[in-house]
Amino acid sequence: MSKPRRNDLLIPFLTIFLDVIAFEAAFLLSYWLRFFSPLTDYFEISLGVPPVGTYITASVIFIPVFLLVFRSRKLYGTRRNIHISDEFFVLIRLITIGMMIMMSATFFYRGFSFSRGVFILLWLTSITTVTLGRWFAMLFEQSLYRRGKELKSIVIVGKNKTAEQIYSLFISKPNLGFEVLGYYADTAAQSDSPLMECRYLGAISALSDDIVTLRIQSALVALSHNEQEQLIDLLRHTEGMNVEFMMVPDMLELMTTRLRIQEIEGIPFLKLKDIPMSTWNRILKRSFDILFSVFALIIALPVMGMIAVIIKLTSQGPIFYIQERIGLDGISFPLIKFRSMKIDAEKSSGPVRNKKDDNRATIIGRILRRTSLDELPQLFNTLYGHMSIVGPRPERPFFVEQFKSNIPKYLERHRVKTGMTGWAQVNGLRGDVPIEDRTKYDIYYVENWSLVLDIKIILKTIRAVIFAKDAY
């Protein structure tokens, strides 16, 4: 009998170890900054220099508190190779909570006389050192996976389109840390299926017999609704076996990405759809849009002035191009851009989606599109309230009419304001990409909105604009 795999220990242990080192370094660094660094020239030490042992003792007491706070938000799970930017804001929030606990404790216990300045320094240094430590852990984890180490062994149950997508995902992204052993289905996949490259392990009923011999850790179930009876039999036959089952529903047109259970007077209701933003969240997002667009316009106005002059000198026609787009609740609005195409570019062809090496673009227009500078006037759209800084990109009515009939859940994009940039764009879905793929990311944004997510998208947008790989 094969022993079960034990590949869920190293990464959590390494992460905890690095967090301990990072917090200890933050305590010592804060001590040095407050009492021995050039900062002492600006912040006078009036009560003398405390012994370093005081800070070491405090770290021994409070580091476990920080670790427990992190543990409560599942920051020590396995397969933690997410991008550091996805975790940065979570770290800030949890370190802040830990600091508040620490400040409360030192208020009631006067044995530790930390000043406010020390708390501020400790907060800043902890964010820095912990982020660096987790960045190193992420790089180490991904290097393990690239070398085929610490992989989690999984199998796919089913051979439909969803099963094919699951297989393609894990094969194309080995740094996720999963080893696909094969797939189970009543019959083997057809020759034109991506699963032909995957090992066929037999009928679904054979899975329970292979769990121990193949050392299967997780089964990803992608069965159609008419195959659910087989899933029930499979769960019954695997009782008492240590294996994880994760199901991908095939009701993609109905189900949202975040199913919630709400109980009313003891009756559990499965919430399939929710209001994306409360009134307060709408106020918060609108306030952020106004502040950000005003700030951005102050910085961008000189650049916009130069672009306007260049457009006027290099091509005939107006500086700006105003086009009808569909926004919140399906209501149209006039979107404003710097003109990047020749006059009457669609006169003979009618509405056409942008494509690479578009001969309709002017010389300066190609540069503006490549750098996304043609979108800068949309800051006025945002300031006026037509758009948001972040949201699904607005589309023309002509294409909305096409997509709403052919793309599942396409109109769900209009439940929030459209934006200058979005979750799809920062994930590489710019230009001439399948609308189905872009819509999935847009729906994720609608259902998972937060101000932190908006800030993350803005930071990623800045990086995407600098490298400008997919814009045209």
C-alpha positions in Angstrom: 0.0 0.0 0.0 1.4 3.4 -1.0 1.9 6.0 1.7 -0.1 9.2 1.3 1.7 12.2 -0.1 2.9 14.8 2.4 3.4 17.9 0.4 1.3 20.3 2.5 3.9 21.0 5.2 6.9 22.7 3.7 5.3 25.9 2.3 3.2 26.7 5.4 6.2 26.0 7.6 8.4 28.2 5.5 5.9 31.0 5.4 5.5 31.0 9.2 9.2 30.9 9.7 9.8 33.9 7.3 7.0 35.8 9.0 8.6 35.3 12.4 12.0 36.5 11.0 10.3 39.4 9.3 8.5 40.6 12.4 11.6 40.2 14.6 13.5 42.2 12.0 10.8 44.9 12.1 11.1 45.2 15.9 14.8 45.6 15.8 14.7 47.9 12.7 12.2 50.1 14.5 14.4 50.3 17.5 17.4 51.3 15.4 15.4 53.9 13.4 13.9 55.5 16.5 17.1 55.7 18.7 20.2 55.5 16.4 19.3 56.5 12.9 19.4 60.0 11.4 15.7 60.3 12.4 16.9 61.3 15.9 18.0 64.6 14.4 14.3 65.4 13.7 12.7 63.6 16.6 14.4 64.3 19.9 14.9 61.5 22.4 13.7 63.0 25.7 13.4 59.9 28.0 16.7 58.2 27.1 17.4 55.1 25.1 15.6 51.9 26.4 17.5 48.6 26.3 17.2 46.6 23.2 16.1 43.7 25.4 12.8 45.5 25.9 12.0 45.2 22.2 13.1 41.6 22.0 10.9 40.7 24.9 8.0 42.6 23.3 8.6 40.7 20.0 8.5 37.3 21.8 5.1 38.3 23.3 3.5 39.9 20.3 4.8 38.0 17.3 2.5 35.0 18.2 -0.4 37.5 18.2 0.4 38.6 14.7 0.7 34.9 13.6 -2.7 34.1 15.1 -4.3 37.1 13.2 -2.7 35.8 10.0 -3.9 32.3 10.7 -7.4 33.5 11.2 -7.5 34.7 7.6 -6.0 31.5 6.2 -2.6 33.0 5.3 -0.8 29.8 6.1 -2.5 27.5 3.6 -0.8 25.3 1.0 -0.5 26.3 -2.7 0.1 29.9 -1.7 1.8 31.0 -5.0 -0.5 34.0 -5.6 1.0 37.2 -6.9 2.4 39.4 -4.1 0.1 42.3 -5.1 -2.9 40.1 -4.4 -1.8 39.7 -0.8 -0.3 43.1 -0.1 -3.4 44.9 1.0 -4.5 41.9 3.1 -1.2 42.1 4.9 -1.6 45.8 5.5 -5.1 45.2 7.0 -4.0 42.3 9.2 -0.8 44.0 10.4 -2.9 47.0 11.3 -5.2 44.8 13.4 -2.2 43.2 15.1 -0.8 46.7 15.9 -4.2 47.7 17.4 -4.1 44.7 19.7 -0.5 45.5 20.6 -1.3 49.1 21.4 -4.3 48.1 23.5 -2.1 45.6 25.5 0.7 48.1 26.1 -1.9 50.7 27.2 -3.1 48.5 30.0 0.4 47.1 30.9 2.9 49.9 31.4 5.9 47.6 31.4 6.4 48.5 27.7 6.5 52.2 27.3 6.5 52.4 23.5 5.9 55.9 22.0 3.5 56.6 19.2 6.4 57.1 16.9 7.7 53.6 17.6 4.3 52.2 16.8 4.2 54.0 13.5 7.7 52.8 12.6 6.9 49.3 13.6 3.7 49.3 11.5 5.7 50.5 8.4 8.7 48.2 8.9 6.4 45.2 9.5 4.6 45.8 6.3 7.9 46.1 4.5 9.7 43.1 6.0 6.7 40.7 5.9 6.0 41.6 2.3 9.6 40.9 1.3 9.6 37.6 3.2 6.4 36.5 1.5 7.8 37.6 -1.9 10.8 35.3 -1.3 8.5 32.5 -0.2 6.5 32.9 -3.4 9.6 32.7 -5.5 10.8 29.7 -3.7 7.5 27.9 -4.0 7.2 28.6 -7.7 10.8 27.3 -8.2 9.8 24.1 -6.4 6.8 23.6 -8.7 8.8 24.3 -11.9 11.2 21.5 -10.8 8.3 19.2 -10.1 8.6 19.3 -6.3 5.8 19.4 -3.7 3.1 19.0 -6.4 -0.4 18.2 -5.4 -1.7 15.1 -7.3 -5.2 15.6 -8.8 -7.5 13.9 -11.2 -10.3 15.2 -13.3 -13.7 13.5 -13.3 -15.6 14.1 -16.5 -14.7 14.9 -20.1 -17.0 17.8 -21.0 -15.9 21.3 -22.0 -15.4 22.3 -18.4 -13.1 19.3 -17.8 -11.1 20.4 -20.9 -10.8 23.9 -19.5 -9.6 22.6 -16.1 -6.9 20.4 -17.8 -5.8 23.2 -20.1 -5.5 25.6 -17.1 -3.2 23.3 -15.0 -1.1 22.3 -18.0 -0.5 25.9 -19.1 0.3 27.1 -15.6 2.6 24.6 -13.9 3.5 27.2 -11.2 0.1 26.6 -9.6 1.6 23.4 -8.1 -0.7 20.7 -9.3 0.1 17.4 -11.1 -2.7 16.1 -13.3 -2.5 12.3 -13.1 -5.3 11.8 -15.6 -9.0 11.8 -16.0 -12.0 9.5 -15.4 -15.0 9.2 -17.7 -17.3 6.5 -18.9 -15.5 6.6 -22.3 -12.3 8.1 -23.5 -12.3 11.6 -25.0 -12.6 12.2 -28.7 -9.5 12.8 -30.9 -10.1 16.5 -31.1 -10.4 17.0 -27.4 -7.5 18.5 -25.4 -8.0 15.6 -23.0 -6.4 13.3 -25.6 -3.1 14.5 -24.2 -4.2 13.5 -20.7 -4.0 10.0 -19.4 -7.3 8.2 -19.5 -7.7 6.3 -16.1 -10.9 4.5 -16.8 -14.6 4.7 -15.9 -15.7 7.0 -13.1 -16.5 4.1 -10.9 -12.8 3.1 -11.0 -11.7 6.2 -9.1 -12.3 4.8 -5.6 -10.0 1.8 -6.3 -7.2 4.1 -7.5 -7.1 6.6 -4.6 -4.5 4.7 -2.6 -2.5 3.2 -5.4 -2.1 6.4 -7.4 -1.9 8.5 -4.2 -4.7 10.8 -5.4 -5.1 13.9 -3.2 -7.9 15.8 -5.0 -10.6 15.0 -7.5 -11.9 17.9 -9.6 -15.4 17.0 -10.6 -16.8 18.4 -13.9 -19.9 16.4 -14.5 -23.0 17.5 -16.3 -26.3 17.8 -14.5 -27.5 14.5 -15.9 -24.4 12.7 -14.4 -25.0 13.9 -10.8 -26.1 10.4 -9.8 -22.7 9.1 -10.6 -21.2 11.7 -8.3 -23.4 10.5 -5.4 -22.2 6.9 -6.0 -18.6 8.1 -6.1 -18.9 9.9 -2.8 -20.5 6.9 -1.3 -17.7 4.6 -2.5 -15.0 6.9 -1.2 -16.3 7.1 2.3 -13.5 6.7 4.8 -10.8 7.6 2.3 -8.6 10.7 2.6 -9.3 12.5 -0.7 -10.6 15.9 -1.5 -13.5 16.5 -3.9 -14.1 19.9 -5.6 -17.0 20.3 -8.0 -17.2 22.7 -10.9 -20.9 23.3 -11.7 -21.9 23.2 -15.3 -24.8 25.7 -14.7 -22.4 28.5 -15.6 -25.2 30.6 -17.2 -27.1 30.5 -13.9 -24.6 30.3 -11.1 -22.5 33.2 -10.0 -18.8 32.9 -9.0 -19.7 33.5 -5.3 -22.6 31.4 -4.0 -23.8 32.5 -0.6 -26.1 30.8 1.9 -28.4 33.1 3.8 -30.6 31.8 6.6 -34.0 33.4 7.4 -35.7 32.0 10.5 -33.9 28.7 10.2 -34.5 28.2 6.5 -31.3 28.2 4.5 -31.5 30.0 1.1 -28.9 29.6 -1.6 -28.3 33.2 -3.0 -27.5 32.9 -6.6 -27.4 36.6 -7.3 -26.7 39.6 -5.1 -26.7 43.4 -5.4 -23.1 44.2 -6.3 -22.8 47.4 -4.2 -24.6 48.8 -1.2 -25.5 52.5 -1.2 -22.5 53.3 1.1 -20.2 51.4 -1.3 -21.5 53.4 -4.2 -20.9 56.6 -2.3 -17.4 55.3 -1.4 -16.6 54.4 -5.0 -17.9 57.7 -6.4 -15.9 59.7 -3.9 -12.8 57.8 -4.8 -13.5 58.4 -8.6 -13.8 62.1 -8.1 -10.7 62.4 -6.0 -8.6 60.2 -8.3 -9.8 61.8 -11.5 -9.2 65.4 -10.2 -5.7 64.4 -9.1 -5.0 62.6 -12.4 -6.2 65.5 -14.4 -3.9 67.9 -12.6 -1.0 65.7 -13.5 -2.2 64.8 -17.0 -3.4 68.2 -18.3 0.1 69.3 -19.7 0.5 65.9 -21.5 -3.1 66.2 -22.8 -2.3 69.7 -24.1 0.8 68.4 -26.0 -1.2 65.5 -27.5 -3.9 67.8 -28.7 -1.4 70.0 -30.5 0.3 67.0 -32.1 -3.0 65.6 -33.3 -4.0 68.9 -34.8 -0.6 69.3 -36.6 -0.3 65.8 -37.9 -3.8 65.0 -39.3 -7.0 66.6 -40.5 -10.0 66.5 -38.3 -11.1 67.2 -34.7 -8.8 66.6 -31.7 -11.4 64.5 -29.8 -13.6 61.7 -30.9 -16.9 61.2 -29.2 -18.6 57.9 -29.4 -21.8 56.4 -27.9 -21.1 53.7 -25.4 -23.3 51.6 -23.0 -22.8 52.1 -19.3 -24.6 51.4 -16.0 -28.0 49.9 -16.3 -27.7 49.8 -20.1 -27.9 53.6 -20.4 -25.8 55.1 -23.2 -23.4 58.0 -22.7 -20.9 60.0 -24.9 -17.4 58.6 -24.4 -14.6 61.0 -25.2 -11.2 60.0 -26.5 -8.3 61.6 -28.4 -8.9 60.9 -32.1 -6.6 58.1 -33.2 -8.2 57.2 -36.5 -8.6 58.9 -39.9 -11.8 60.8 -40.6 -14.7 58.5 -41.5 -12.6 55.4 -40.8 -15.8 53.2 -40.6 -17.7 54.8 -43.4 -17.4 51.9 -45.8 -16.9 49.0 -43.3 -19.4 50.0 -40.6 -18.6 49.3 -36.9 -15.5 47.1 -36.7 -13.6 46.0 -33.5 -10.0 47.2 -33.1 -7.3 44.9 -34.3 -3.6 44.8 -34.4 -1.9 46.8 -37.2 -5.1 48.6 -37.9 -4.5 50.7 -41.1 -7.3 53.0 -40.1 -5.2 54.6 -37.3 -3.1 57.7 -37.9 0.6 57.8 -37.2 0.2 59.5 -33.8 -2.9 57.4 -33.2 -0.9 54.2 -33.2 1.4 55.6 -30.5 -1.6 56.8 -28.5 -3.3 53.4 -28.6 -0.1 51.6 -27.8 0.4 53.7 -24.7 -3.3 54.0 -23.9 -2.9 57.8 -23.9 -5.9 58.2 -26.1 -8.0 57.2 -23.1 -7.0 60.2 -21.0 -10.0 62.4 -21.8 -12.2 59.7 -20.2 -11.1 61.3 -16.9 -13.7 63.9 -17.7 -16.3 61.1 -18.2 -15.3 59.8 -14.8 -15.5 63.3 -13.2 -18.9 63.9 -14.7 -20.2 60.5 -13.5 -20.6 58.7 -16.8 -17.9 56.2 -15.9 -15.7 55.0 -13.0 -11.9 54.8 -12.9 -12.3 51.0 -12.6 -15.0 48.8 -14.1 -15.8 46.7 -17.2 -14.8 48.6 -20.4 -17.8 50.2 -22.1 -18.9 48.8 -25.5 -20.7 50.4 -28.4 -24.5 49.7 -28.8 -23.9 47.8 -32.1 -21.7 45.2 -30.4 -23.8 45.0 -27.2 -26.7 43.9 -29.3 -24.6 41.1 -30.8 -22.9 40.0 -27.6 -26.0 39.9 -25.3 -27.5 37.1 -27.4 -24.4 35.1 -27.8 -22.3 35.6 -24.7 -23.8 34.1 -21.4 -24.3 36.7 -18.7 -22.8 39.5 -20.9 -25.4 42.1 -19.7 -24.3 41.5 -16.1 -21.4 43.8 -16.9 -23.9 46.7 -16.8 -24.7 46.3 -13.1 -21.9 48.6 -12.2 -20.4 51.7 -13.9 -18.1 51.0 -16.8 -14.5 52.0 -16.3 -11.3 53.4 -17.9 -9.6 50.2 -16.9 -10.8 46.8 -15.6 -10.0 43.4 -14.2 -10.0 41.9 -17.6 -7.6 44.4 -19.0 -5.0 44.0 -16.3 -5.1 40.2 -16.8 -4.0 40.6 -20.4 -7.4 40.5 -22.0 -7.0 43.7 -24.1 -7.3 44.2 -27.8 -8.8 41.5 -30.1 -9.4 38.7 -27.5 -12.5 36.5 -27.2 -15.4 38.4 -25.6 -16.3 35.3 -23.6 -13.0 35.4 -21.8 -13.2 39.1 -21.1 -16.8 38.8 -19.9 -15.8 36.2 -17.3 -13.3 38.6 -15.7 -15.8 41.4 -15.9 -18.4 39.3 -14.0 -15.8 38.4 -11.4 -15.2 42.1 -10.8 -18.9 42.9 -10.5 -19.4 40.2 -7.9 -16.2 40.8 -5.9 -15.9 44.6 -6.0 -14.0 46.3 -3.2 -12.0 49.5 -3.0 -8.9 47.5 -2.4 -9.5 45.6 -5.6 -9.9 48.9 -7.5 -6.6 50.1 -6.1 -4.9 46.9 -7.1 -6.3 47.1 -10.6 -5.0 50.7 -10.9 -1.5 49.7 -9.8 -1.6 46.8 -12.3 -2.8 49.2 -15.0 0.1 51.4 -14.5 2.4 48.5 -15.0 0.5 47.3 -18.1 0.7 50.8 -19.6 4.4 51.0 -19.1 5.0 47.7 -20.8 2.1 48.1 -23.2 2.2 44.5 -24.5 -1.5 44.0 -25.5 -2.7 47.5 -26.4 -3.4 48.5 -30.0 
